[in-house]
Amino acid sequence: METLYEGSSKKLDILLVEGIVPKVAAGSFSKRMGVKDGTHFKNPIVEFSDKSDELGERLINDDYAREMDLAALEESALLKK
């Protein structure tokens, strides 16, 4: 673990994108997709949302993230790993 001491600084890249990887249907996904809560997925689903509380953390895709300057395609791919 790195510790920052007084007078030191470190550049951070902060993505304003949240990755959501449900393995089981629940909550807003179930409502949005009409799937019964508790339904298990064959494979996890990767969803992204922007981190804008004012706009309701909208679901976005890789292209939206790129065009809104929230994340480069490479960064979106990294979030999917």
C-alpha positions in Angstrom: 0.0 0.0 0.0 1.4 3.4 -0.9 1.3 6.2 1.6 1.3 9.8 0.7 3.4 12.0 3.0 2.9 15.7 3.6 4.1 17.7 0.5 3.8 14.7 -1.8 1.2 14.3 -4.5 0.0 11.6 -6.8 -2.0 12.0 -10.0 -5.2 10.0 -10.0 -7.4 9.2 -13.0 -11.0 9.1 -11.7 -13.6 7.5 -13.9 -17.1 8.8 -13.4 -18.5 5.5 -14.6 -19.7 2.7 -12.3 -19.5 -0.9 -13.5 -22.3 -3.2 -12.3 -21.9 -6.9 -12.7 -25.0 -8.8 -11.5 -25.1 -12.6 -11.6 -28.7 -12.7 -10.3 -31.6 -10.6 -11.4 -32.8 -8.1 -8.7 -34.1 -4.6 -8.1 -34.1 -2.1 -10.9 -32.8 -4.7 -13.4 -35.8 -7.0 -12.7 -38.2 -4.0 -13.1 -36.5 -2.7 -16.2 -36.3 -6.1 -18.0 -39.4 -7.8 -16.6 -37.3 -10.6 -15.1 -38.3 -12.3 -11.8 -36.0 -11.4 -8.8 -33.6 -14.2 -8.1 -33.3 -15.4 -11.7 -29.7 -16.6 -12.2 -27.9 -15.5 -15.3 -25.9 -18.0 -17.5 -23.1 -15.4 -17.6 -22.7 -12.2 -15.6 -24.1 -9.1 -17.3 -21.9 -6.0 -17.4 -23.8 -2.7 -17.1 -22.3 0.8 -16.8 -23.9 3.9 -15.3 -22.7 7.5 -15.1 -22.0 8.7 -11.6 -24.4 11.7 -11.9 -26.7 11.8 -8.9 -28.4 14.8 -10.4 -29.3 12.8 -13.5 -30.2 9.6 -11.7 -27.1 7.6 -12.6 -28.3 6.7 -16.1 -27.3 3.4 -17.7 -24.8 4.0 -20.5 -22.7 1.9 -22.8 -19.1 2.0 -23.9 -19.8 4.5 -26.7 -21.7 6.9 -24.4 -18.8 6.8 -21.9 -16.3 7.6 -24.7 -18.4 10.4 -26.2 -19.2 12.0 -22.8 -15.4 11.9 -21.9 -16.2 9.6 -18.9 -14.0 6.7 -20.0 -11.9 5.7 -23.0 -12.8 2.4 -24.7 -9.7 0.9 -23.1 -10.8 1.9 -19.7 -14.3 0.5 -20.3 -12.7 -2.8 -21.4 -10.6 -2.8 -18.2 -13.8 -2.4 -16.1 -15.3 -5.4 -17.8 -12.4 -7.7 -16.7 
